[in-house]
Each structure stands twice: as C-alpha cells, then as structure tokens.
Amino acid sequence: MSTASGTLSVVMEEEPSGILGRPVDLVSRQAIERSSNWIRRKAILESAEPYFVAR
C-alpha cells in the first residue's frame, strides 16, 4: 500500500495474526452491523472475539 494509513492497516493486521497464529481481519462492529448480508452478519457477530477494547 502506498498511503501511510494503508501501511498502518497492514501492520495492525499482521501483529494480531502473528500473536494468534491465524489470519485476522480488523473490521469495525458498526461496519458489520450495517451489512446487507444477514447470514454473513450473523455468523461474524456470533464468532467475533475482541482483541483490544479502548477505554
């Protein structure tokens, strides 16, 4: 990626992937909740695990 924010996004996904030993997708809960695909939305929200929660 050529933008600074794009590079940050890649780094942010690589760190938890390395820790967990599996691929990780960083997506906001709000983005998933707005999805028109109810089957995918339900599956993701039922299996989502928070990695970091801002206080």
MODELLER restraints for C-alpha pairs under 7 A, 6 or more apart:
rsr = mdl.restraints
at = mdl.atoms
rsr.add(forms.Gaussian(group=physical.xy_distance, feature=features.Distance(at['CA:1:A'], at['CA:7:A']), mean=5.78, stdev=0.5))
rsr.add(forms.Gaussian(group=physical.xy_distance, feature=features.Distance(at['CA:13:A'], at['CA:24:A']), mean=6.16, stdev=0.5))
rsr.add(forms.Gaussian(group=physical.xy_distance, feature=features.Distance(at['CA:13:A'], at['CA:25:A']), mean=6.58, stdev=0.5))
rsr.add(forms.Gaussian(group=physical.xy_distance, feature=features.Distance(at['CA:13:A'], at['CA:26:A']), mean=6.47, stdev=0.5))
rsr.add(forms.Gaussian(group=physical.xy_distance, feature=features.Distance(at['CA:16:A'], at['CA:24:A']), mean=6.67, stdev=0.5))
rsr.add(forms.Gaussian(group=physical.xy_distance, feature=features.Distance(at['CA:17:A'], at['CA:23:A']), mean=5.18, stdev=0.5))
rsr.add(forms.Gaussian(group=physical.xy_distance, feature=features.Distance(at['CA:17:A'], at['CA:24:A']), mean=5.37, stdev=0.5))
rsr.add(forms.Gaussian(group=physical.xy_distance, feature=features.Distance(at['CA:32:A'], at['CA:41:A']), mean=5.89, stdev=0.5))
rsr.add(forms.Gaussian(group=physical.xy_distance, feature=features.Distance(at['CA:33:A'], at['CA:41:A']), mean=6.55, stdev=0.5))
rsr.add(forms.Gaussian(group=physical.xy_distance, feature=features.Distance(at['CA:35:A'], at['CA:41:A']), mean=6.28, stdev=0.5))
